[in-house]
C-alpha cells in the first residue's frame, strides 16, 4: 500500500465533521456504484453516515445479458435506460441508501458508449456535453449535500470509458470549489486482491464464467493505493446490489464464501473483501483504512 504520510504536512488544520458525516459518490452509469463501491456504500450507510450517490447517465448503451430483454437495447426499442432506473433503485435499497440523484435530472445526459463508438456523437452524450454545465450541476449538489468525502474515478476512468473519464473531470473540478469537501478519492482495483481472488476462483468447481487471462482485468498497482476499506461484513449487501443490475451483471456464489460476477463478456471477476482507493485531494493522516479516518468526528 502506498505511503500517504508525505501529504499530511500540507494540511496543518484538522477538519471538524458535523453529524452525521456525509459521503458522496459520483458514478457514470447505473451499476458502477455497486461494482466499484458497493461494499463501501453499504458499510458507511450501516454506520449511520449520510451517503449520496450521483449517477451521470442512465446507461442506455449497455450490453444486455438476458436474451429475453434484448429488445430494450439502443439499436432496438432504446428503452434500456428506463429499465435500468428500476435496477438502480433496487441496488440502492440493497445497499441501504435512499439519497440518489441523476446529474442534471433524470435523463439529462446519455450514456456515451465505449470510446470510438457511434454513441459518442449522440445528442446528450455525457462525454461530449459542455463541461462547464456539468461541473456547475455537480457543484450545486455538492453545496446542497455538503459531503466531507467525495469518491469518483481516476483520470483514466478506471478502464478508459469516456463517461468515467468525464465523471472524473467534473468531480475534481466541482469539488475544488466546495469548501466542505475535505477529501476526494479515486476508486480503483488492487492488483494483489484481484490476482488472489482469481486464484481462489480457479480452485473451485462450478464457476460458470471464463477465468481472465493475465493482465486482462484492469487493476492498479498496490504501491499506488492509499486506502483499503474493509467490506467483509457487507459482502451480502454488495452481492444483492450486483444482482439487482441483472441486465448488466451475472452473479455466482460458490461454496466457502467464494463469489464472482461477470459482465456481458463472461469473464470472471472475484468479489473481494476490501474496496480500494487512491487519495487524490485532502489530508492523508488516518486515511489508510477509513475514508473519514483522521478528519475528526
LINGI-V924149 format. One record per run of one state. SS is the DSSP state (alpha for helix, beta for strand, coil for the rest). FROM is the first residue (numbers start at 0). TO is the last residue. If there is no record, write none. Layout:
ss | from | to
SS | FROM | TO
SS | FROM | TO
This chain:
ss | from | to
coil | 0 | 3
alpha | 4 | 9
coil | 10 | 20
beta | 21 | 26
coil | 27 | 30
alpha | 31 | 45
coil | 46 | 48
beta | 49 | 54
coil | 55 | 65
alpha | 66 | 71
coil | 72 | 78
alpha | 79 | 94
coil | 95 | 97
beta | 98 | 101
coil | 102 | 108
beta | 109 | 109
coil | 110 | 116
alpha | 117 | 120
coil | 121 | 123
beta | 124 | 124
alpha | 125 | 127
coil | 128 | 129
alpha | 130 | 144
coil | 145 | 147
beta | 148 | 151
coil | 152 | 160
alpha | 161 | 174
coil | 175 | 181
beta | 182 | 187
coil | 188 | 188
beta | 189 | 189
alpha | 190 | 201
coil | 202 | 208
beta | 209 | 209
coil | 210 | 218
beta | 219 | 219
coil | 220 | 220
alpha | 221 | 223
coil | 224 | 225
beta | 226 | 229
coil | 230 | 230
alpha | 231 | 243
coil | 244 | 248
beta | 249 | 252
coil | 253 | 257
beta | 258 | 261
coil | 262 | 265
beta | 266 | 266
coil | 267 | 267
beta | 268 | 269
coil | 270 | 272
beta | 273 | 280
coil | 281 | 296
